[in-house]
Amino acid sequence: MLKQYLCGWIHVPLTDNHKKPTRTFMIQIAVLANHHNGRDTHMRQIKIYTPVEESSIGKFPRCTTIDFMMYRSIR
């Protein structure tokens, strides 16, 4: 992703050839060169969005007995 002058938000899609999201533990971003006659390059904010997945919280069974209901919340 080389451009003469980068300014503003840059969108980098992290998908494979089949348009599926890349599964990763770490993303490394490297600034290979400064711009504007050698002045420092600053990254002020990086946002990474992931696809929405169903949470596992809704998969737990409901607490119906008195013994379970006594411990279902934290005080």
Buried (B, 14 or more C-beta within 10 A) or exposed (E): EEEEEEEEEEEEEEEEEEEEEEEEEEEEEEEEEEBEEEEEEEEEEEEEEEEEEEEEEEEEEEEEEEEEEEEEEEE
